[in-house]
Amino acid sequence: MIDLVYFAWVRERIGLPREQVETQAATVTDLVAELRGREERYAAAFADLSALRVALDQELSEFDAPLAGVREVAFFPPMTGG
């Protein structure tokens, strides 16, 4: 079981701040493919991965990162500094 956390417009498109999922995905990309197949709101949220960042257990990561042992996956738009 993995905790998924959604921030900003990702949360708005999906309609949830967080959820738990059971997955067989080996990488973040595999997980995103599973989520996209769930329903339209996930397909919309994950339509353009270049507009997203991902963190695994609160560490910034890449979409090709393995999910083995990961407890939390967070999706969010790129941060802007000021």
Residue pairs with C-beta under 8 A, 6 or more apart in sequence:
1 20
1 21
1 22
2 20
2 21
2 22
2 23
2 31
2 67
2 70
2 71
2 72
2 73
3 18
3 19
3 20
3 71
3 72
3 73
4 18
4 19
4 20
4 21
4 35
4 72
4 73
4 74
4 75
5 17
5 18
5 72
5 73
5 74
5 75
6 14
6 16
6 17
6 18
6 45
6 74
6 75
6 76
7 74
7 75
7 76
7 77
8 76
8 77
9 45
9 77
10 45
10 52
10 75
10 76
10 77
11 17
13 41
13 44
13 45
14 41
14 42
14 45
15 41
21 31
21 34
21 35
23 30
23 31
23 34
23 67
25 31
25 33
25 34
25 67
26 66
26 67
26 68
27 63
27 64
27 65
27 66
27 67
28 54
28 56
28 61
28 62
28 63
28 64
28 65
28 67
28 73
29 49
29 63
29 64
30 67
31 67
31 73
32 46
32 49
32 63
35 42
35 45
35 46
36 42
36 43
36 46
37 43
45 75
46 52
46 75
49 63
51 77
51 78
52 75
52 76
52 77
52 78
53 60
53 75
53 76
53 77
53 78
53 79
54 60
54 61
54 62
54 63
54 65
54 73
54 74
54 75
54 76
55 61
55 72
55 73
55 74
55 76
56 65
56 67
56 70
56 72
56 73
57 70
57 71
57 72
58 72
58 74
67 73
